[in-house]
Amino acid sequence: MKRGFTLVELLVSMLIFTLVIAAVITVFVSQHRKTIQVQNVSSLQTDAQVAFEILKWDLRMAGFGLGPENTIIISKDGGADSADQITIYGAALGLELATTHFNISNFSAIGSATNELLTTYWWGEDTVRNIRSGDYIIGIEPDTRLLLDNVTGSYVETTYLTPDSIYHIIIDRNITYKTGTIFLGVKDLSLLNTGVTYYLDSNNILWRNNTIFLENVEDIQFAYGIDGLTGTEPDGEIDPDEWTDDITGIPQSELFNRKFAIRVTLIVRSKGIPGFKYGKDRIVSENRVINLTSADKRFDRLILQGVVYPRNLNFE
């Protein structure tokens, strides 16, 4: 006759089963946390990298179509306790350039003013580049690459293409222009007047003018390198002691006359990760010092840094 389990044997079996289940759950929770951490970091890296490239693109296009008499960059140093801020001016900056249309004149209208721009036409997949009705025109002089005041701000009334592949752009005023003049077609002329401002708010949101650019940003810093800043004769190189956190008070013409660079640092943090501890007590970026509390250390961080040389400033 078979006997059943005694109460002691049953309790021991239940205890062993509970320990095994507890171990399995512990492993599962640990792996789940690691999976969430990997997903958060992966998402953080992707979003931050894309945003950082757009930011650098904007900086690279600073001053497009503008000259030494124009304001190109306004810096605002946040000091040791706050993020920096920057305002960039140009005829078409990086993010807007993707939706900017343009054509190049292949005829000259110097002798007499006309409201008809005769330009080359983009064929095939490039037809999206062509200026269209409803655009506002920005004119860039072919030799100096500066704005043409008599063209900029004109409105495109209509366009048409003739059999000889000449693209006719009809605008709302009479102008003169050279062969090779670059005509940009934009929907908004505000960049020329207000520029693009990057700033960080108290909720760790980085803004590009009035548009949310990137969330979970802990800090953004800018430094500016100017050849000869320390008073020495410019030698075509930016030395370590020729970097400054603020260019307020420096004539904008100096950005054209000397080699000029912008160093940007972006610190983005992940969502809070249970059980995670950041390995540093503080973060130093340019002249900013961030002392991390225990709560701050629950976040992982991605620190991106790059140096950009605005290509549209006329330094040779």
C-alpha positions in Angstrom: 0.0 0.0 0.0 1.4 3.4 -1.1 1.6 6.0 1.5 1.1 9.8 0.8 3.3 12.8 1.7 3.7 13.7 5.3 3.0 17.2 6.3 6.7 17.9 6.8 7.6 16.6 3.3 4.8 18.7 1.8 6.1 21.8 3.5 9.7 21.1 2.5 8.5 20.6 -1.2 6.6 23.9 -1.1 9.6 25.7 0.4 11.9 24.4 -2.4 9.3 25.2 -5.1 9.0 28.8 -3.6 12.8 29.3 -3.6 13.0 28.1 -7.2 10.2 30.4 -8.4 11.7 33.3 -6.4 15.1 32.7 -8.2 13.4 32.6 -11.6 11.4 35.8 -10.9 14.6 37.5 -9.7 16.4 36.6 -12.9 13.4 37.6 -15.0 13.1 41.0 -13.3 16.9 41.6 -13.7 16.8 40.7 -17.4 13.7 42.8 -17.9 15.4 45.8 -16.3 18.4 45.3 -18.5 16.2 45.1 -21.6 14.4 48.3 -20.6 17.8 50.0 -19.9 19.1 48.9 -23.4 15.9 50.1 -25.1 16.1 53.5 -23.3 19.7 54.0 -24.1 19.2 52.9 -27.7 16.3 55.4 -28.1 18.3 58.1 -26.3 21.2 57.6 -28.7 19.1 57.6 -31.8 17.1 60.7 -31.0 20.1 62.6 -29.6 22.3 61.8 -32.6 19.7 63.0 -35.1 19.1 66.2 -33.2 22.8 66.8 -32.7 23.4 66.5 -36.5 20.6 69.0 -37.2 22.0 71.4 -34.6 25.5 71.2 -36.2 23.9 71.7 -39.6 22.3 74.9 -38.4 25.6 76.1 -37.0 27.4 75.3 -40.2 24.9 77.4 -42.2 25.3 80.4 -39.9 25.8 83.6 -41.9 24.5 82.2 -45.3 24.0 85.2 -47.5 25.0 87.7 -44.8 28.0 90.0 -44.6 30.3 91.5 -42.0 27.9 94.3 -41.4 25.1 91.8 -40.3 24.5 90.1 -37.0 25.4 86.4 -37.5 25.5 84.9 -34.0 24.3 86.1 -30.6 25.7 84.2 -27.7 24.3 84.0 -24.1 26.6 82.3 -21.6 24.8 80.6 -18.7 27.9 80.5 -16.5 28.6 77.7 -14.0 25.0 77.1 -13.1 22.9 77.3 -16.3 22.8 76.1 -19.9 23.9 78.4 -22.7 21.8 79.9 -25.4 22.5 80.8 -29.0 20.8 82.7 -31.8 21.9 82.1 -35.4 21.0 84.2 -38.5 21.2 83.2 -42.1 19.2 83.3 -45.3 18.5 79.5 -45.0 19.6 77.5 -42.1 20.1 73.7 -41.9 16.6 72.5 -41.0 14.9 74.9 -43.4 17.4 74.2 -46.2 15.7 70.8 -46.9 12.5 72.6 -47.9 14.1 75.6 -49.6 13.8 75.8 -53.4 16.5 77.4 -55.6 17.4 78.2 -59.2 20.4 79.8 -60.8 20.1 82.6 -63.4 21.5 81.7 -66.8 20.9 85.2 -68.3 21.8 88.7 -67.2 19.3 91.6 -66.6 21.7 94.4 -66.0 20.8 97.0 -68.6 17.1 97.2 -67.8 15.0 96.0 -64.8 12.6 93.2 -65.2 10.2 91.1 -63.2 11.0 87.9 -65.1 13.9 85.8 -63.8 15.4 83.5 -66.4 16.9 80.5 -64.8 18.0 76.9 -65.2 15.4 74.1 -64.5 16.0 71.1 -62.4 14.9 67.9 -64.1 14.0 64.4 -62.9 14.0 63.8 -59.2 15.4 67.3 -58.7 12.2 69.0 -59.9 11.3 69.5 -56.2 14.1 72.0 -56.0 12.5 74.4 -58.4 11.1 77.7 -57.1 7.3 77.7 -57.3 4.4 80.1 -57.0 3.8 81.5 -53.5 7.5 81.4 -52.6 9.4 84.5 -51.4 12.7 85.1 -53.2 16.1 85.6 -51.5 18.8 86.7 -54.0 22.4 85.8 -53.5 25.0 87.7 -55.5 27.3 85.2 -57.4 30.6 86.9 -56.7 30.3 88.0 -53.0 27.7 85.4 -52.0 25.9 88.3 -50.1 22.2 89.2 -50.1 20.8 91.2 -53.0 18.6 93.8 -51.3 16.7 94.6 -54.5 15.6 91.0 -54.9 15.2 89.7 -51.3 11.5 89.7 -50.2 10.0 89.7 -53.7 7.0 87.4 -54.2 6.7 84.7 -56.9 3.4 85.2 -58.8 3.8 82.4 -61.3 6.3 80.2 -63.1 6.5 78.5 -66.4 8.9 76.4 -68.5 9.6 77.0 -72.2 10.6 74.4 -74.7 14.2 75.6 -74.6 14.3 74.5 -70.9 14.5 78.0 -69.6 12.5 78.3 -66.3 10.7 81.7 -66.1 10.0 83.0 -62.6 7.6 86.0 -62.5 7.9 88.1 -59.4 6.0 91.2 -58.1 8.7 93.8 -58.8 11.3 94.8 -61.4 14.9 94.1 -60.6 18.3 93.8 -62.2 20.6 90.7 -61.7 23.7 89.0 -63.0 24.2 85.7 -64.7 24.9 83.1 -62.0 22.7 84.9 -59.4 21.3 82.3 -56.9 17.6 82.7 -56.2 16.2 80.9 -53.1 12.5 80.3 -52.7 11.3 80.2 -49.1 7.9 80.2 -47.5 9.0 82.3 -44.5 11.4 85.2 -44.4 11.6 85.4 -40.6 15.0 83.7 -40.4 16.6 86.9 -41.8 15.0 89.0 -39.1 14.6 86.8 -36.0 17.0 84.0 -36.7 16.9 80.6 -34.9 17.4 80.4 -31.1 18.3 77.3 -29.2 17.5 77.4 -25.5 16.9 74.9 -22.7 13.9 75.4 -20.3 13.4 74.3 -16.7 11.7 71.0 -17.8 14.9 69.8 -19.6 13.3 70.5 -23.0 15.6 72.0 -25.7 13.7 74.4 -28.0 14.4 75.6 -31.5 12.5 78.9 -31.5 8.9 78.0 -30.6 9.3 74.3 -31.5 10.3 71.5 -29.2 13.6 70.2 -30.5 14.7 67.5 -28.1 13.5 66.3 -24.6 15.5 65.0 -21.7 18.3 67.4 -22.3 20.4 68.1 -19.2 22.6 70.8 -20.6 23.8 72.5 -23.8 27.1 74.5 -24.0 28.7 76.5 -26.6 32.3 77.8 -26.9 33.7 80.0 -29.6 37.2 79.8 -31.1 38.6 82.9 -32.8 42.1 82.9 -34.3 44.1 85.7 -32.6 41.6 86.2 -29.8 44.3 86.7 -27.2 45.8 89.6 -29.1 48.5 87.6 -31.0 48.8 87.8 -34.8 46.3 85.4 -36.5 48.2 82.4 -37.8 45.3 80.5 -39.4 44.9 78.1 -36.4 42.7 78.3 -33.3 44.9 77.6 -30.2 43.5 76.2 -27.0 43.7 79.6 -25.3 41.7 81.2 -28.1 38.4 79.8 -27.1 35.8 81.8 -25.2 32.4 81.1 -23.6 30.8 84.3 -24.9 31.3 86.5 -28.0 29.2 89.4 -26.7 31.2 92.6 -27.4 33.3 91.0 -30.1 32.6 92.7 -33.5 30.7 90.4 -35.8 33.1 91.4 -38.6 35.8 89.5 -36.7 34.0 86.3 -37.4 34.6 86.9 -41.1 38.2 88.2 -40.8 39.6 85.4 -38.7 39.3 81.7 -38.6 36.2 81.0 -36.5 34.7 77.8 -35.0 31.9 76.8 -32.6 32.3 73.9 -30.2 28.9 72.5 -29.0 28.3 70.1 -26.2 24.9 68.4 -25.7 24.2 66.3 -22.6 21.1 64.1 -22.9 19.9 61.8 -20.1 17.7 58.7 -20.2 14.6 58.1 -18.2 15.1 56.9 -14.7 16.4 53.4 -14.6 15.6 51.2 -11.4 18.8 50.0 -9.8 21.1 52.1 -12.1 23.8 54.3 -10.6 25.7 56.8 -12.7 29.4 56.5 -12.1 30.3 60.2 -11.6 29.6 62.7 -8.9 29.7 65.7 -11.2 29.8 66.7 -14.9 31.9 69.5 -16.2 31.2 71.0 -19.6 33.0 74.1 -20.7 32.4 76.5 -17.7 29.3 74.6 -16.5 29.5 72.4 -13.4 26.7 70.0 -12.6 26.9 68.3 -9.2 24.9 65.1 -9.2 22.6 64.1 -6.3 21.6 60.5 -5.5 18.4 61.1 -7.5 20.4 62.5 -10.4 22.5 59.3 -10.6 19.5 57.2 -11.5 19.8 58.5 -15.1 22.3 57.4 -17.7 23.8 60.1 -19.9 24.9 60.5 -23.5 27.4 63.4 -24.0 27.9 64.6 -27.6 30.5 67.1 -28.6 31.6 68.5 -31.9 33.4 71.4 -33.5 31.7 73.3 -36.4 33.3 75.8 -38.8 30.5 77.9 -40.3 31.2 77.6 -44.0 29.4 80.8 -45.1 31.7 83.2 -43.2 34.2 84.7 -45.7 37.4 83.6 -44.1 39.9 82.5 -46.7 
